[in-house]
Amino acid sequence: MSLVTLDGVLKEATEKRYAVGSFNVANYDMAEAVLNSAEKTGTPVIISIAEVHLRYLNIDDFVEYLLLRIERSPLPIVLHFDHGMSFESCSLAVSKGFSSVMIDASMLPYEQNVEITGRVAEYAHRFGVSVEGELGHVGGGEGDLREGSEVNREAFTDPSMAVEFVSKTQLDALAIAVGTVHGPYRGTPELDFDRIARIRSLLKTPLVLHGGSGLSDRDFQTAIEKGISKVNFYTQTSLEAVREVKMLLDSGEPVSYPDLTRLAVRKMEEAIVRQIGVFGTKSCR
């Protein structure tokens, strides 16, 4: 089935109350870990590249490799541009071949968020590319692993505004703020499951949970039962791979660079396969 849009994997997920994992990648090894995990489990996945991670790679070469790799896969795979910070960066991602883009204008005043999200959606839809937006604001820095972040309940998504936001922007998936943060948590996660259920009851649009690292399996499963269809997952996968590599280096055993990268990929695959199971993603086999 190869490259698809968000609608290609989230429509059934929304109807049948399971979630599809969106796993961020910043190099070739991480991408292989995601694709290998999808092929091991026979499940769809969303490969995401965040705008803040573009500093790690050559976008032209990396996307060319990903599109060829995805073309060889028998599974439905979304290539998603994550947390695009401007109309220009999202339109560039469309031109590069991404099948989905996220415009994150959630830090802007509401009307500006509506304007830029709607403009990205109108443009991307001309090329058959799906669009995700965010209402409310999920705190923390994308890729920030230092101090962690606290939840700001004042930035949670207002259910009635979510209905208006989707209507005005015509986006394809909505990221909501319900108690998660990007990067490590400072404190204990307390998700507002009632808010998820309320928004789900008002909208047919797939709902997205960002900042999933640090949640318990039960937190994920309850959020999905209440209506989440897409879960972004990055920090925990990255940290588990780093811990495994550090243990090997600290052992004092002679080790080559390929041994380190192979170990990291294996550990990331283990983490991703596990999360696919937690999310209840249905096999395509």
Summary of the structure (lengths in Angstrom):
residues: 285
radius of gyration: 17.9
end to end distance: 11.5
largest distance: 59.4
contacts: 1016
relative contact order: 0.16
helix: 51%
strand: 17%
